[in-house]
Amino acid sequence: MEKWWQNAVIYQVYPASFQDSNNDGIGDLKGITQRLDYIKKLGADVLWLSPIYQSPQVDNGYDISDYRAINPDFGNMNDFDALLAKAHKLGLKIMMDLVVNHTSNEHKWFQESRKGKDNPYRDYYIWRDGKNGGAPNNWGSFFTGPAWQYDSETDQYYLHLFAPEQPDLNWENPNVRHSVYDMMNWWADKGVDGFRMDVINYISKPENLPDAKKDPNEMYANPEPLVANGHRVHEFLREMNQAVLSKRQLISVGETPSVTTEEAKKYANLDNSELNMVFQFEHMGLDGNSDPALGRWADRKASLKDLRANLTKWQKALAGKAWNSLYWNNHDQPRVVSRFGDDKSEKNRVLSAKMLATMLHMQQGTPYIYEGEEIGMTNAYFPNLNDYVDIDSINSYHQIVDQQHLVDDKTMMKYIEMHSRDNARTPMQWDSTQNAGFSKHQPWEKMNPNFEKINVQQALDDPNSIFYYYQKLIEFRHTLPVITNGTYELVPGNEDDEQIYAFTRTNSDTTLLIILNYTDNTLSRDYDLPSDAKILISNYPDDQGNTIRPYEAKVYQY
């Protein structure tokens, strides 16, 4: 039986960068409310809000100091209630970002926890004695540096997988878990429709917190193999499901780095005992650096062979057993058209953005659209380090260039231009006026300088724009069951094609053949189409049969 979220489309808003209603340079809830009609026009069903809670903003709101209060930069609870009411009136659901692997160090739980070893909140976090005059183990933080912070007050260290200001919660403590479930129920009682859960598969840490394997070039060990998909994570999520999710048919998606297809089948099992779906990151790692010490910092394009193999793996493995999240972009990833497409010319930007949209939206799963993706917003390519705000980009530069001397300044800046999270966080480009219509005040993050040419107003005025192409793809998802329930198969012989990705979606009465040119070359292929095949959607105005033009995408229906 299909669930409503299986043919829904989700639109992600990064509140600080979407729309500023009071001209202080920071996007806010009233600004989002003003733009709900635009999201409805696109055709999306669910609005996912990146964190809007009270936060010192060390990590752009992923460091929460009060789960039941709104960040004053974004407004107040009345503004949230108005947003929720208008969204529901328009038929849009609201999905909150849930960050419960860690809190801010300014959260009252942590403020109490650090007061003393006998404090009732001490065990809400992960405190340990040092070892051999140093940290309890060799783990590094995902934001560079050690994963442990020494606290002289009690002569112990606390664990922080991210910034030192983001101490990890101790999910082994049932009081932590039930405090989280109570908070989730509080939001659900307010009327929110679901949760996207930040790094939720990190919540179960290994017993005794052993050292991790360390690469000789690395200063600290990567803890991910030990903390991802821990031994109690499924138990915790089943408990959460019973305490919160199953009570109200809430939509739920887990962000799960390092998840395998086998683990994903447990998290996103179709029996709905844990979550509805998960975000996996394998396709996001295909353009990483060949040197593991540099991780994602690189400037190469993923090969079609690798991309197709990965997408196919997830399509086949989860079919009939679990549910995929389909995404190219989010607040942590560079812009898809700059990364997997071609933003060097206007023509290729539009063609490749539509081609990539077709690739994603014709697969089985729930598609996510990140603000600006639907108009083909590009990477900002800021040339100087002081143009960047993202803590991860800045810290990585200093570690890789200044401390480890792995690459020079010029190379690293090239990598940051390609992969910095700031690429996703430049303000939404509404029109060609001052600051792209985002704000009359200098925005908190620099504008992408190309906003005068690439903006919503321009897209809405052009019937052949990327926006209307996305609108059409969404409409097909809502009206063509084969996109939700059809089986996925690669066209025989397509497995090794370095240029064309061709696959089918088939149910009892319809077949779709999807043909995608990943290159800027004109190619020739014969797919032996039946005589009754008709073009459902294409990014060119005509069909030249076996001739497949640069970045061409076409979907045949028969």
Secondary structure as GFF3:
##gff-version 3
##sequence-region A 1 558
A	DSSP	three_ten_helix	4	7	.	.	.	ID=ss1
A	DSSP	beta_strand	10	13	.	.	.	ID=ss2
A	DSSP	three_ten_helix	15	17	.	.	.	ID=ss3
A	DSSP	alpha_helix	29	34	.	.	.	ID=ss4
A	DSSP	alpha_helix	36	42	.	.	.	ID=ss5
A	DSSP	beta_strand	46	49	.	.	.	ID=ss6
A	DSSP	beta_strand	53	54	.	.	.	ID=ss7
A	DSSP	beta_strand	66	70	.	.	.	ID=ss8
A	DSSP	alpha_helix	77	89	.	.	.	ID=ss9
A	DSSP	beta_strand	93	98	.	.	.	ID=ss10
A	DSSP	alpha_helix	108	113	.	.	.	ID=ss11
A	DSSP	three_ten_helix	122	124	.	.	.	ID=ss12
A	DSSP	beta_strand	127	128	.	.	.	ID=ss13
A	DSSP	beta_strand	148	151	.	.	.	ID=ss14
A	DSSP	beta_strand	156	159	.	.	.	ID=ss15
A	DSSP	alpha_helix	174	190	.	.	.	ID=ss16
A	DSSP	beta_strand	194	197	.	.	.	ID=ss17
A	DSSP	three_ten_helix	200	202	.	.	.	ID=ss18
A	DSSP	alpha_helix	224	227	.	.	.	ID=ss19
A	DSSP	alpha_helix	233	240	.	.	.	ID=ss20
A	DSSP	pi_helix	241	245	.	.	.	ID=ss21
A	DSSP	alpha_helix	246	248	.	.	.	ID=ss22
A	DSSP	beta_strand	251	255	.	.	.	ID=ss23
A	DSSP	alpha_helix	261	267	.	.	.	ID=ss24
A	DSSP	beta_strand	277	279	.	.	.	ID=ss25
A	DSSP	three_ten_helix	282	285	.	.	.	ID=ss26
A	DSSP	three_ten_helix	292	294	.	.	.	ID=ss27
A	DSSP	alpha_helix	304	318	.	.	.	ID=ss28
A	DSSP	beta_strand	325	326	.	.	.	ID=ss29
A	DSSP	alpha_helix	336	339	.	.	.	ID=ss30
A	DSSP	alpha_helix	346	361	.	.	.	ID=ss31
A	DSSP	beta_strand	366	370	.	.	.	ID=ss32
A	DSSP	three_ten_helix	373	375	.	.	.	ID=ss33
A	DSSP	three_ten_helix	385	387	.	.	.	ID=ss34
A	DSSP	alpha_helix	391	397	.	.	.	ID=ss35
A	DSSP	pi_helix	398	403	.	.	.	ID=ss36
A	DSSP	alpha_helix	409	419	.	.	.	ID=ss37
A	DSSP	alpha_helix	422	425	.	.	.	ID=ss38
A	DSSP	three_ten_helix	434	437	.	.	.	ID=ss39
A	DSSP	three_ten_helix	449	452	.	.	.	ID=ss40
A	DSSP	alpha_helix	456	461	.	.	.	ID=ss41
A	DSSP	alpha_helix	466	479	.	.	.	ID=ss42
A	DSSP	alpha_helix	481	485	.	.	.	ID=ss43
A	DSSP	beta_strand	487	490	.	.	.	ID=ss44
A	DSSP	beta_strand	500	506	.	.	.	ID=ss45
A	DSSP	beta_strand	511	517	.	.	.	ID=ss46
A	DSSP	beta_strand	523	524	.	.	.	ID=ss47
A	DSSP	beta_strand	534	538	.	.	.	ID=ss48
A	DSSP	beta_strand	547	548	.	.	.	ID=ss49
A	DSSP	beta_strand	553	557	.	.	.	ID=ss50
###
